[in-house]
Amino acid sequence: MPATPEAAQASASCLFSLGTLEVARLADLTIFTLIEREHSGVWRWAIIGFEGRILDDSRELSLARAKKTAEDALRLVAA
């Protein structure tokens, strides 16, 4: 499946791989989360702000945990 233009732009701005990239937003905010499989058993997440600046990032041992942690971090940054 080809990457969306949004995922391609996000990947270009922060060096995430398009192979496992997921993008999530809260409403119409200018910040969003990215999650990628960094390697077997490790998922990297990041909060991306204006002009592709990484506001927060970390790694988790499962995709589900990476999604939850990224969502929580996005809510904190957006508050």
Phi and psi in radians as a Rosetta constraint file:
Dihedral C 1 N 2 CA 2 C 2 CIRCULARHARMONIC -1.232 0.35
Dihedral N 2 CA 2 C 2 N 3 CIRCULARHARMONIC 2.628 0.35
Dihedral C 2 N 3 CA 3 C 3 CIRCULARHARMONIC -1.249 0.35
Dihedral N 3 CA 3 C 3 N 4 CIRCULARHARMONIC 2.606 0.35
Dihedral C 3 N 4 CA 4 C 4 CIRCULARHARMONIC -1.300 0.35
Dihedral N 4 CA 4 C 4 N 5 CIRCULARHARMONIC 2.752 0.35
Dihedral C 4 N 5 CA 5 C 5 CIRCULARHARMONIC -1.011 0.35
Dihedral N 5 CA 5 C 5 N 6 CIRCULARHARMONIC -0.632 0.35
Dihedral C 5 N 6 CA 6 C 6 CIRCULARHARMONIC -1.101 0.35
Dihedral N 6 CA 6 C 6 N 7 CIRCULARHARMONIC -0.766 0.35
Dihedral C 6 N 7 CA 7 C 7 CIRCULARHARMONIC -1.159 0.35
Dihedral N 7 CA 7 C 7 N 8 CIRCULARHARMONIC -0.689 0.35
Dihedral C 7 N 8 CA 8 C 8 CIRCULARHARMONIC -1.105 0.35
Dihedral N 8 CA 8 C 8 N 9 CIRCULARHARMONIC -0.758 0.35
Dihedral C 8 N 9 CA 9 C 9 CIRCULARHARMONIC -1.121 0.35
Dihedral N 9 CA 9 C 9 N 10 CIRCULARHARMONIC -0.768 0.35
Dihedral C 9 N 10 CA 10 C 10 CIRCULARHARMONIC -1.091 0.35
Dihedral N 10 CA 10 C 10 N 11 CIRCULARHARMONIC -0.767 0.35
Dihedral C 10 N 11 CA 11 C 11 CIRCULARHARMONIC -1.088 0.35
Dihedral N 11 CA 11 C 11 N 12 CIRCULARHARMONIC -0.733 0.35
Dihedral C 11 N 12 CA 12 C 12 CIRCULARHARMONIC -1.127 0.35
Dihedral N 12 CA 12 C 12 N 13 CIRCULARHARMONIC -0.569 0.35
Dihedral C 12 N 13 CA 13 C 13 CIRCULARHARMONIC -1.450 0.35
Dihedral N 13 CA 13 C 13 N 14 CIRCULARHARMONIC -0.279 0.35
Dihedral C 13 N 14 CA 14 C 14 CIRCULARHARMONIC -2.432 0.35
Dihedral N 14 CA 14 C 14 N 15 CIRCULARHARMONIC 0.197 0.35
Dihedral C 14 N 15 CA 15 C 15 CIRCULARHARMONIC 1.153 0.35
Dihedral N 15 CA 15 C 15 N 16 CIRCULARHARMONIC 0.448 0.35
Dihedral C 15 N 16 CA 16 C 16 CIRCULARHARMONIC -1.380 0.35
Dihedral N 16 CA 16 C 16 N 17 CIRCULARHARMONIC 2.622 0.35
Dihedral C 16 N 17 CA 17 C 17 CIRCULARHARMONIC -1.395 0.35
Dihedral N 17 CA 17 C 17 N 18 CIRCULARHARMONIC 2.414 0.35
Dihedral C 17 N 18 CA 18 C 18 CIRCULARHARMONIC -1.329 0.35
Dihedral N 18 CA 18 C 18 N 19 CIRCULARHARMONIC -0.285 0.35
Dihedral C 18 N 19 CA 19 C 19 CIRCULARHARMONIC -1.047 0.35
Dihedral N 19 CA 19 C 19 N 20 CIRCULARHARMONIC -0.655 0.35
Dihedral C 19 N 20 CA 20 C 20 CIRCULARHARMONIC -2.244 0.35
Dihedral N 20 CA 20 C 20 N 21 CIRCULARHARMONIC 0.353 0.35
Dihedral C 20 N 21 CA 21 C 21 CIRCULARHARMONIC -1.280 0.35
Dihedral N 21 CA 21 C 21 N 22 CIRCULARHARMONIC 2.335 0.35
Dihedral C 21 N 22 CA 22 C 22 CIRCULARHARMONIC -2.185 0.35
Dihedral N 22 CA 22 C 22 N 23 CIRCULARHARMONIC 2.461 0.35
Dihedral C 22 N 23 CA 23 C 23 CIRCULARHARMONIC -2.128 0.35
Dihedral N 23 CA 23 C 23 N 24 CIRCULARHARMONIC 2.368 0.35
Dihedral C 23 N 24 CA 24 C 24 CIRCULARHARMONIC -2.409 0.35
Dihedral N 24 CA 24 C 24 N 25 CIRCULARHARMONIC 2.486 0.35
Dihedral C 24 N 25 CA 25 C 25 CIRCULARHARMONIC -2.189 0.35
Dihedral N 25 CA 25 C 25 N 26 CIRCULARHARMONIC 2.762 0.35
Dihedral C 25 N 26 CA 26 C 26 CIRCULARHARMONIC -1.885 0.35
Dihedral N 26 CA 26 C 26 N 27 CIRCULARHARMONIC 1.995 0.35
Dihedral C 26 N 27 CA 27 C 27 CIRCULARHARMONIC 0.872 0.35
Dihedral N 27 CA 27 C 27 N 28 CIRCULARHARMONIC -2.320 0.35
Dihedral C 27 N 28 CA 28 C 28 CIRCULARHARMONIC -1.839 0.35
Dihedral N 28 CA 28 C 28 N 29 CIRCULARHARMONIC 0.540 0.35
Dihedral C 28 N 29 CA 29 C 29 CIRCULARHARMONIC -1.210 0.35
Dihedral N 29 CA 29 C 29 N 30 CIRCULARHARMONIC 2.717 0.35
Dihedral C 29 N 30 CA 30 C 30 CIRCULARHARMONIC -1.532 0.35
Dihedral N 30 CA 30 C 30 N 31 CIRCULARHARMONIC 0.064 0.35
Dihedral C 30 N 31 CA 31 C 31 CIRCULARHARMONIC -1.939 0.35
Dihedral N 31 CA 31 C 31 N 32 CIRCULARHARMONIC 2.678 0.35
Dihedral C 31 N 32 CA 32 C 32 CIRCULARHARMONIC -2.702 0.35
Dihedral N 32 CA 32 C 32 N 33 CIRCULARHARMONIC 2.959 0.35
Dihedral C 32 N 33 CA 33 C 33 CIRCULARHARMONIC -1.874 0.35
Dihedral N 33 CA 33 C 33 N 34 CIRCULARHARMONIC 2.629 0.35
Dihedral C 33 N 34 CA 34 C 34 CIRCULARHARMONIC -2.219 0.35
Dihedral N 34 CA 34 C 34 N 35 CIRCULARHARMONIC 2.455 0.35
Dihedral C 34 N 35 CA 35 C 35 CIRCULARHARMONIC -2.349 0.35
Dihedral N 35 CA 35 C 35 N 36 CIRCULARHARMONIC 2.347 0.35
Dihedral C 35 N 36 CA 36 C 36 CIRCULARHARMONIC -2.473 0.35
Dihedral N 36 CA 36 C 36 N 37 CIRCULARHARMONIC 2.694 0.35
Dihedral C 36 N 37 CA 37 C 37 CIRCULARHARMONIC -1.439 0.35
Dihedral N 37 CA 37 C 37 N 38 CIRCULARHARMONIC 1.960 0.35
Dihedral C 37 N 38 CA 38 C 38 CIRCULARHARMONIC -1.325 0.35
Dihedral N 38 CA 38 C 38 N 39 CIRCULARHARMONIC -0.808 0.35
Dihedral C 38 N 39 CA 39 C 39 CIRCULARHARMONIC -2.873 0.35
Dihedral N 39 CA 39 C 39 N 40 CIRCULARHARMONIC 3.111 0.35
Dihedral C 39 N 40 CA 40 C 40 CIRCULARHARMONIC -0.868 0.35
Dihedral N 40 CA 40 C 40 N 41 CIRCULARHARMONIC 2.082 0.35
Dihedral C 40 N 41 CA 41 C 41 CIRCULARHARMONIC 1.422 0.35
Dihedral N 41 CA 41 C 41 N 42 CIRCULARHARMONIC 0.092 0.35
Dihedral C 41 N 42 CA 42 C 42 CIRCULARHARMONIC -2.341 0.35
Dihedral N 42 CA 42 C 42 N 43 CIRCULARHARMONIC 2.183 0.35
Dihedral C 42 N 43 CA 43 C 43 CIRCULARHARMONIC -2.009 0.35
Dihedral N 43 CA 43 C 43 N 44 CIRCULARHARMONIC 2.265 0.35
Dihedral C 43 N 44 CA 44 C 44 CIRCULARHARMONIC -1.761 0.35
Dihedral N 44 CA 44 C 44 N 45 CIRCULARHARMONIC 2.389 0.35
Dihedral C 44 N 45 CA 45 C 45 CIRCULARHARMONIC -2.208 0.35
Dihedral N 45 CA 45 C 45 N 46 CIRCULARHARMONIC 2.728 0.35
Dihedral C 45 N 46 CA 46 C 46 CIRCULARHARMONIC -2.652 0.35
Dihedral N 46 CA 46 C 46 N 47 CIRCULARHARMONIC 2.618 0.35
Dihedral C 46 N 47 CA 47 C 47 CIRCULARHARMONIC -1.777 0.35
Dihedral N 47 CA 47 C 47 N 48 CIRCULARHARMONIC 2.153 0.35
Dihedral C 47 N 48 CA 48 C 48 CIRCULARHARMONIC -1.913 0.35
Dihedral N 48 CA 48 C 48 N 49 CIRCULARHARMONIC 2.261 0.35
Dihedral C 48 N 49 CA 49 C 49 CIRCULARHARMONIC -1.870 0.35
Dihedral N 49 CA 49 C 49 N 50 CIRCULARHARMONIC -2.827 0.35
Dihedral C 49 N 50 CA 50 C 50 CIRCULARHARMONIC -0.916 0.35
Dihedral N 50 CA 50 C 50 N 51 CIRCULARHARMONIC 2.349 0.35
Dihedral C 50 N 51 CA 51 C 51 CIRCULARHARMONIC 1.050 0.35
Dihedral N 51 CA 51 C 51 N 52 CIRCULARHARMONIC 0.475 0.35
Dihedral C 51 N 52 CA 52 C 52 CIRCULARHARMONIC 1.374 0.35
Dihedral N 52 CA 52 C 52 N 53 CIRCULARHARMONIC 0.213 0.35
Dihedral C 52 N 53 CA 53 C 53 CIRCULARHARMONIC -1.237 0.35
Dihedral N 53 CA 53 C 53 N 54 CIRCULARHARMONIC 2.283 0.35
Dihedral C 53 N 54 CA 54 C 54 CIRCULARHARMONIC -1.386 0.35
Dihedral N 54 CA 54 C 54 N 55 CIRCULARHARMONIC 2.063 0.35
Dihedral C 54 N 55 CA 55 C 55 CIRCULARHARMONIC -1.577 0.35
Dihedral N 55 CA 55 C 55 N 56 CIRCULARHARMONIC -0.523 0.35
Dihedral C 55 N 56 CA 56 C 56 CIRCULARHARMONIC -2.848 0.35
Dihedral N 56 CA 56 C 56 N 57 CIRCULARHARMONIC 2.578 0.35
Dihedral C 56 N 57 CA 57 C 57 CIRCULARHARMONIC -2.809 0.35
Dihedral N 57 CA 57 C 57 N 58 CIRCULARHARMONIC 2.786 0.35
Dihedral C 57 N 58 CA 58 C 58 CIRCULARHARMONIC -2.949 0.35
Dihedral N 58 CA 58 C 58 N 59 CIRCULARHARMONIC -2.993 0.35
Dihedral C 58 N 59 CA 59 C 59 CIRCULARHARMONIC -2.315 0.35
Dihedral N 59 CA 59 C 59 N 60 CIRCULARHARMONIC 2.593 0.35
Dihedral C 59 N 60 CA 60 C 60 CIRCULARHARMONIC -2.321 0.35
Dihedral N 60 CA 60 C 60 N 61 CIRCULARHARMONIC 2.864 0.35
Dihedral C 60 N 61 CA 61 C 61 CIRCULARHARMONIC -1.566 0.35
Dihedral N 61 CA 61 C 61 N 62 CIRCULARHARMONIC -0.071 0.35
Dihedral C 61 N 62 CA 62 C 62 CIRCULARHARMONIC -2.528 0.35
Dihedral N 62 CA 62 C 62 N 63 CIRCULARHARMONIC 2.709 0.35
Dihedral C 62 N 63 CA 63 C 63 CIRCULARHARMONIC -1.110 0.35
Dihedral N 63 CA 63 C 63 N 64 CIRCULARHARMONIC -0.744 0.35
Dihedral C 63 N 64 CA 64 C 64 CIRCULARHARMONIC -1.041 0.35
Dihedral N 64 CA 64 C 64 N 65 CIRCULARHARMONIC -0.764 0.35
Dihedral C 64 N 65 CA 65 C 65 CIRCULARHARMONIC -1.182 0.35
Dihedral N 65 CA 65 C 65 N 66 CIRCULARHARMONIC -0.671 0.35
Dihedral C 65 N 66 CA 66 C 66 CIRCULARHARMONIC -1.100 0.35
Dihedral N 66 CA 66 C 66 N 67 CIRCULARHARMONIC -0.748 0.35
Dihedral C 66 N 67 CA 67 C 67 CIRCULARHARMONIC -1.095 0.35
Dihedral N 67 CA 67 C 67 N 68 CIRCULARHARMONIC -0.788 0.35
Dihedral C 67 N 68 CA 68 C 68 CIRCULARHARMONIC -1.125 0.35
Dihedral N 68 CA 68 C 68 N 69 CIRCULARHARMONIC -0.809 0.35
Dihedral C 68 N 69 CA 69 C 69 CIRCULARHARMONIC -1.134 0.35
Dihedral N 69 CA 69 C 69 N 70 CIRCULARHARMONIC -0.739 0.35
Dihedral C 69 N 70 CA 70 C 70 CIRCULARHARMONIC -1.125 0.35
Dihedral N 70 CA 70 C 70 N 71 CIRCULARHARMONIC -0.732 0.35
Dihedral C 70 N 71 CA 71 C 71 CIRCULARHARMONIC -1.081 0.35
Dihedral N 71 CA 71 C 71 N 72 CIRCULARHARMONIC -0.790 0.35
Dihedral C 71 N 72 CA 72 C 72 CIRCULARHARMONIC -1.075 0.35
Dihedral N 72 CA 72 C 72 N 73 CIRCULARHARMONIC -0.762 0.35
Dihedral C 72 N 73 CA 73 C 73 CIRCULARHARMONIC -1.138 0.35
Dihedral N 73 CA 73 C 73 N 74 CIRCULARHARMONIC -0.701 0.35
Dihedral C 73 N 74 CA 74 C 74 CIRCULARHARMONIC -1.094 0.35
Dihedral N 74 CA 74 C 74 N 75 CIRCULARHARMONIC -0.747 0.35
Dihedral C 74 N 75 CA 75 C 75 CIRCULARHARMONIC -1.080 0.35
Dihedral N 75 CA 75 C 75 N 76 CIRCULARHARMONIC -0.700 0.35
Dihedral C 75 N 76 CA 76 C 76 CIRCULARHARMONIC -1.148 0.35
Dihedral N 76 CA 76 C 76 N 77 CIRCULARHARMONIC -0.767 0.35
Dihedral C 76 N 77 CA 77 C 77 CIRCULARHARMONIC -1.153 0.35
Dihedral N 77 CA 77 C 77 N 78 CIRCULARHARMONIC -0.639 0.35
Dihedral C 77 N 78 CA 78 C 78 CIRCULARHARMONIC -1.328 0.35
Dihedral N 78 CA 78 C 78 N 79 CIRCULARHARMONIC -0.344 0.35
